[in-house]
């Protein structure tokens, strides 16, 4: 069921391609099956498509429950003018896909994105200890490899199997059953408050003792609930670290305005990434 059936027809939705990725699945779940999709080669290209108005929306992965943050997306958020207007959490169910007529004993290579290979580490060591593992830029690219070689199996979604006419040798091969990936929906405009929102910000702080405490103290004082905090090396000279912080609330809330005022006085630089409805 899509969240936003009223905005589907307003333009293209860029996603990390090729066809059959979990990013495509996230875009279809968020916008509905009839959405007009634009597949992009890289996460950077999804951001560029939105910034250059080649697409109205973009969908990119930001974190996985097993493997953690997607650094490429975080780095793009540092420089981008695109805003986060939504999120979609997708259950990741990996299948082992191969050419029709292939059996498990034929498989000598296993192709997938490095995160997917990591998410199926135990399965692979138990079932394919001798197989060569090949890292691809996406699971869909891995499916294309399997399509062209009977000795190669791909770890990808059932959607990829359908698109590339591959059979599923085994389903749900991920090591953890509750494996989920969170995707961000990007646009150039802001999302209006709904009452159950979260806000994502970037906070730049100087490398001084107590820097993190000074950032977090106002959240405690204002009783704002943090849902995530991540650290990345900054790309600015004077500012050594950048913190990605998600907290409950909308940028238009009085408490959030108060937070920004306090942080501003505390000698830190804040970039608003977006306020958007919490994914149910």
C-alpha positions as CSV (number, residue, x, y, z in Angstrom):
1,X,0.0,0.0,0.0
2,X,1.5,3.4,-1.0
3,X,1.7,6.3,1.5
4,X,1.1,9.0,-1.0
5,X,-1.2,8.0,-3.9
6,X,-1.9,11.7,-4.5
7,X,1.6,12.5,-5.5
8,X,2.4,9.6,-7.8
9,X,1.6,11.3,-11.1
10,X,3.5,14.5,-10.4
11,X,6.8,13.3,-11.9
12,X,9.6,10.7,-12.0
13,X,11.1,9.0,-9.0
14,X,14.8,8.4,-9.1
15,X,16.2,5.3,-7.4
16,X,19.4,3.3,-7.2
17,X,19.2,0.9,-10.1
18,X,19.3,-1.2,-12.2
19,X,15.8,-2.6,-12.1
20,X,15.3,-5.2,-9.3
21,X,17.1,-3.5,-6.5
22,X,15.6,-3.1,-3.0
23,X,15.6,0.7,-3.7
24,X,13.1,0.0,-6.5
25,X,11.1,-2.1,-4.1
26,X,11.1,0.8,-1.6
27,X,10.0,3.3,-4.3
28,X,7.1,1.0,-5.3
29,X,6.1,0.4,-1.7
30,X,6.1,4.1,-0.9
31,X,4.6,5.6,-4.1
32,X,2.6,2.7,-5.4
33,X,2.9,0.2,-8.3
34,X,2.1,2.8,-11.0
35,X,4.9,5.2,-10.1
36,X,7.0,6.4,-12.9
37,X,10.6,5.3,-12.0
38,X,14.0,6.5,-13.2
39,X,16.8,4.1,-12.5
40,X,20.2,5.7,-11.6
41,X,23.7,4.1,-11.6
42,X,24.8,5.4,-8.2
43,X,23.5,7.0,-5.0
44,X,25.2,10.2,-6.1
45,X,23.2,10.1,-9.4
46,X,19.9,9.9,-7.4
47,X,20.8,13.1,-5.5
48,X,21.8,14.8,-8.8
49,X,18.6,13.7,-10.5
50,X,16.6,15.4,-7.8
51,X,18.8,18.5,-7.5
52,X,18.8,18.9,-11.4
53,X,15.0,18.4,-11.5
54,X,15.2,15.4,-13.7
55,X,13.2,13.6,-11.1
56,X,10.7,15.1,-8.5
57,X,11.6,12.5,-5.9
58,X,14.6,10.3,-5.1
59,X,14.8,7.0,-3.0
60,X,18.1,6.0,-1.4
61,X,19.1,3.5,1.3
62,X,20.4,5.0,4.5
63,X,20.9,2.2,7.0
64,X,20.5,-1.5,7.4
65,X,19.5,-3.2,10.7
66,X,22.3,-5.8,10.4
67,X,25.2,-3.9,8.7
68,X,24.6,-0.3,9.8
69,X,24.8,3.0,8.0
70,X,25.2,3.5,4.2
71,X,28.1,5.9,4.2
72,X,27.7,7.0,0.6
73,X,24.2,8.4,1.3
74,X,25.4,10.2,4.4
75,X,28.2,11.8,2.5
76,X,25.8,13.0,-0.2
77,X,23.5,14.5,2.5
78,X,26.4,16.6,3.7
79,X,26.6,18.5,0.4
80,X,23.1,18.1,-1.1
81,X,20.3,20.7,-1.3
82,X,17.7,17.9,-1.4
83,X,15.5,17.5,1.6
84,X,14.3,14.3,3.3
85,X,10.5,14.2,3.0
86,X,9.8,10.6,3.9
87,X,11.2,7.2,4.9
88,X,10.3,3.6,3.9
89,X,11.5,0.6,5.9
90,X,11.7,-2.5,3.7
91,X,12.1,-6.1,5.0
92,X,15.1,-7.6,3.2
93,X,14.5,-11.1,2.1
94,X,17.4,-12.4,0.1
95,X,17.0,-15.3,-2.4
96,X,19.6,-17.3,-4.1
97,X,18.9,-16.8,-7.8
98,X,20.3,-18.7,-10.8
99,X,19.6,-19.5,-14.5
100,X,16.6,-21.8,-15.1
101,X,17.7,-25.5,-14.9
102,X,20.7,-24.7,-12.6
103,X,21.1,-26.7,-9.4
104,X,23.0,-25.7,-6.2
105,X,25.8,-28.1,-7.2
106,X,26.5,-26.1,-10.4
107,X,27.2,-22.9,-8.5
108,X,30.9,-21.9,-8.3
109,X,30.5,-18.1,-7.9
110,X,28.1,-16.0,-5.9
111,X,27.5,-12.4,-6.8
112,X,25.9,-9.7,-4.8
113,X,26.4,-6.3,-3.2
114,X,28.9,-6.4,-0.3
115,X,26.3,-5.7,2.3
116,X,24.2,-8.6,1.0
117,X,27.1,-10.9,1.1
118,X,27.8,-9.9,4.7
119,X,24.1,-10.4,5.6
120,X,24.3,-14.0,4.3
121,X,27.8,-14.8,5.7
122,X,26.8,-17.8,7.8
123,X,24.5,-19.3,5.0
124,X,27.4,-19.0,2.5
125,X,30.0,-20.5,4.7
126,X,27.7,-23.5,5.5
127,X,26.4,-24.1,2.0
128,X,29.0,-22.7,-0.4
129,X,32.4,-22.6,1.4
130,X,34.3,-23.1,-1.8
131,X,32.4,-20.6,-4.0
132,X,34.1,-17.4,-5.1
133,X,32.3,-14.3,-3.9
134,X,31.9,-11.4,-6.3
135,X,31.1,-7.9,-5.1
136,X,28.7,-6.0,-7.4
137,X,27.5,-2.4,-7.2
138,X,23.9,-3.7,-6.6
139,X,22.0,-6.9,-6.1
140,X,20.3,-6.3,-9.5
141,X,23.7,-6.1,-11.2
142,X,24.4,-9.5,-9.6
143,X,21.2,-10.8,-11.1
144,X,22.4,-9.7,-14.5
145,X,25.7,-11.6,-13.9
146,X,23.8,-14.7,-13.0
147,X,21.6,-14.3,-16.1
148,X,24.7,-14.5,-18.3
149,X,26.6,-17.4,-16.5
150,X,25.1,-20.8,-15.4
151,X,27.9,-21.1,-12.8
152,X,27.0,-17.8,-11.1
153,X,24.2,-17.5,-8.5
154,X,23.1,-14.1,-7.3
155,X,21.9,-13.0,-3.9
156,X,19.0,-10.6,-4.6
157,X,15.3,-10.1,-4.2
158,X,12.5,-12.2,-5.6
159,X,11.6,-9.0,-7.6
160,X,15.0,-9.3,-9.3
161,X,14.4,-12.9,-10.1
162,X,11.1,-12.1,-11.8
163,X,12.7,-9.2,-13.8
164,X,15.7,-11.2,-15.0
165,X,14.0,-14.5,-15.5
166,X,16.0,-16.4,-12.8
167,X,14.8,-19.3,-10.6
168,X,15.0,-19.2,-6.9
169,X,17.3,-22.0,-5.6
170,X,16.5,-21.0,-2.0
171,X,14.5,-18.2,-0.3
172,X,15.1,-16.2,2.9
173,X,18.8,-17.0,3.1
174,X,19.8,-13.9,5.2
175,X,21.3,-14.8,8.6
176,X,18.9,-12.6,10.6
177,X,15.2,-13.0,10.0
178,X,14.5,-9.4,11.0
179,X,16.8,-7.8,8.4
180,X,15.4,-4.5,7.4
181,X,16.7,-1.5,5.4
182,X,15.6,2.1,5.9
183,X,15.3,4.2,2.8
184,X,15.0,8.0,2.5
185,X,12.6,9.8,0.1
186,X,14.2,13.0,-1.2
187,X,12.7,16.1,-2.8
188,X,13.5,19.8,-3.1
189,X,10.5,20.9,-1.1
190,X,9.8,20.4,2.6
191,X,7.1,18.0,4.1
192,X,4.3,19.5,6.1
193,X,3.8,18.4,9.8
194,X,1.6,15.4,10.4
195,X,1.8,15.1,14.2
196,X,4.0,12.0,14.1
197,X,7.2,13.3,12.5
198,X,10.9,13.0,12.9
199,X,13.6,15.5,12.0
200,X,17.1,14.7,10.7
201,X,19.9,17.2,11.2
202,X,23.6,17.4,10.6
203,X,25.6,19.0,13.4
204,X,29.2,20.2,12.8
205,X,31.3,20.7,15.9
206,X,34.8,21.7,16.7
207,X,37.2,19.0,18.0
208,X,37.3,20.1,21.6
209,X,36.7,18.3,24.8
210,X,33.0,17.9,25.7
211,X,31.9,18.7,22.1
212,X,29.4,15.8,21.9
213,X,28.0,16.6,25.4
214,X,27.3,20.2,24.4
215,X,25.4,18.9,21.3
216,X,23.4,16.4,23.3
217,X,22.6,18.4,26.4
218,X,19.9,20.6,24.8
219,X,18.0,17.5,23.7
220,X,18.0,16.3,27.3
221,X,16.9,19.6,28.7
222,X,14.1,20.0,26.1
223,X,13.0,16.4,26.5
224,X,13.4,15.6,22.8
225,X,13.7,11.9,22.0
226,X,16.7,11.0,20.0
227,X,16.1,8.1,17.6
228,X,19.6,7.9,16.1
229,X,23.1,9.4,16.3
230,X,26.0,8.6,13.9
231,X,29.4,10.2,13.5
232,X,31.2,10.8,10.2
233,X,34.5,12.6,9.4
234,X,33.7,16.1,8.3
235,X,34.9,17.5,4.9
236,X,35.3,21.0,6.3
237,X,38.7,22.2,7.7
238,X,37.7,24.0,10.8
239,X,35.0,21.4,11.8
240,X,36.4,18.0,12.5
241,X,33.3,15.9,13.1
242,X,29.8,15.8,11.8
243,X,27.0,14.1,13.7
244,X,23.9,12.8,12.0
245,X,21.0,13.1,14.5
246,X,17.4,11.9,14.1
247,X,14.9,13.0,16.8
248,X,11.1,13.0,17.2
249,X,9.4,16.2,16.2
250,X,9.0,18.6,13.3
251,X,11.0,21.7,12.4
252,X,7.9,23.8,12.8
253,X,7.4,22.7,16.4
254,X,8.2,25.3,19.0
255,X,10.5,22.9,20.9
256,X,12.5,22.2,17.8
257,X,12.9,26.0,17.1
258,X,14.1,26.3,20.7
259,X,16.6,23.5,20.2
260,X,18.1,25.2,17.1
261,X,18.4,28.5,18.9
262,X,20.3,26.8,21.8
263,X,22.6,24.8,19.5
264,X,23.3,28.0,17.5
265,X,24.4,29.8,20.7
266,X,26.6,26.8,21.6
267,X,29.0,27.3,18.8
268,X,27.9,24.4,16.6
269,X,26.7,24.6,13.0
270,X,23.4,22.8,12.2
271,X,22.1,21.8,8.8
272,X,18.5,20.7,8.5
273,X,18.2,17.6,6.4
274,X,14.4,17.4,6.7
275,X,11.3,16.8,8.8
276,X,9.1,14.0,7.7
277,X,6.4,11.4,8.8
278,X,7.8,8.5,10.8
279,X,7.5,5.2,8.8
280,X,4.9,2.9,10.3
